Amino acid sequence: MTFFIPYEVHEGETRIAPGTHYNLQIMSDRWFDIQFWKAIDLSEIQVPDEDYPHTKLLNLRPIHVSALGEENFQELYLSKNIKFFNPV
């Protein structure tokens, strides 16, 4: 599993404030009473000195539903008045 945990670090500090933690609970949707629980202490995590910029969004054009190449799928989207897909 990969997931993002938002955190806040005050300017000039390299560690998250003591006592900051997340409770992580993972439960199975298929098996009864299969679960995992873990308290994650964020004060033990050292954060990078600088902010890393987000990846720049490419200048992509929306894709028409005809790109699916399957008439049944095209009709499904066109019936919902969806003519183009988000390029991302």
C-alpha positions as CSV (number, residue, x, y, z in Angstrom):
1,M,0.0,0.0,0.0
2,T,1.1,3.5,-0.8
3,F,-0.6,6.5,0.6
4,F,0.0,10.2,1.4
5,I,-0.2,11.6,4.9
6,P,-0.6,15.4,5.0
7,Y,1.5,17.1,7.7
8,E,2.5,20.6,8.7
9,V,6.0,21.8,9.7
10,H,6.6,25.3,10.9
11,E,9.1,27.3,8.9
12,G,12.7,26.6,9.9
13,E,11.9,23.3,11.6
14,T,12.9,19.9,10.3
15,R,10.6,17.8,12.4
16,I,6.9,17.5,12.9
17,A,5.6,18.7,16.3
18,P,5.8,16.1,19.1
19,G,2.6,14.3,19.8
20,T,1.3,14.5,16.3
21,H,0.2,11.1,15.1
22,Y,-2.2,9.2,12.8
23,N,-4.1,6.1,13.6
24,L,-4.1,3.8,10.6
25,Q,-6.8,1.1,10.5
26,I,-7.0,-1.3,7.5
27,M,-10.0,-3.7,7.4
28,S,-10.8,-6.4,4.9
29,D,-14.0,-6.1,3.0
30,R,-14.0,-9.8,2.2
31,W,-13.0,-11.6,5.4
32,F,-14.6,-11.3,8.8
33,D,-12.5,-9.8,11.6
34,I,-9.3,-9.4,9.4
35,Q,-7.9,-6.0,10.3
36,F,-4.7,-4.1,11.0
37,W,-4.2,-1.2,13.4
38,K,-1.1,1.0,13.8
39,A,-0.5,4.3,15.5
40,I,2.0,6.3,13.4
41,D,4.0,8.8,15.4
42,L,4.8,11.6,12.9
43,S,7.3,13.3,15.2
44,E,9.8,10.5,14.4
45,I,9.7,11.4,10.7
46,Q,12.3,13.8,9.4
47,V,11.0,16.0,6.6
48,P,13.1,17.4,3.7
49,D,14.6,20.9,3.9
50,E,13.0,22.2,0.7
51,D,9.6,21.9,-0.9
52,Y,9.6,19.8,-4.1
53,P,7.4,21.3,-6.8
54,H,4.6,19.4,-8.3
55,T,5.0,17.9,-11.7
56,K,4.0,20.3,-14.4
57,L,0.7,19.5,-16.2
58,L,1.3,18.8,-19.9
59,N,-0.7,20.7,-22.4
60,L,-2.9,17.8,-23.6
61,R,-6.1,18.0,-25.6
62,P,-9.3,16.3,-24.5
63,I,-9.9,12.9,-26.2
64,H,-13.2,12.3,-28.0
65,V,-15.2,9.2,-27.0
66,S,-14.7,7.7,-30.4
67,A,-11.1,6.9,-29.4
68,L,-12.6,3.9,-27.4
69,G,-13.2,2.1,-30.7
70,E,-16.3,0.3,-29.3
71,E,-19.7,1.5,-30.4
72,N,-21.5,0.2,-27.2
73,F,-19.1,2.2,-25.0
74,Q,-19.4,5.3,-27.1
75,E,-23.2,5.2,-27.0
76,L,-23.0,4.8,-23.2
77,Y,-21.0,8.0,-22.8
78,L,-22.8,9.9,-25.5
79,S,-26.2,9.1,-23.9
80,K,-24.9,10.8,-20.7
81,N,-23.9,13.8,-22.9
82,I,-20.1,13.1,-22.4
83,K,-18.4,13.8,-25.6
84,F,-14.8,14.1,-24.5
85,F,-12.6,12.6,-21.8
86,N,-10.3,14.6,-19.5
87,P,-6.8,14.5,-21.0
88,V,-5.2,13.7,-17.6
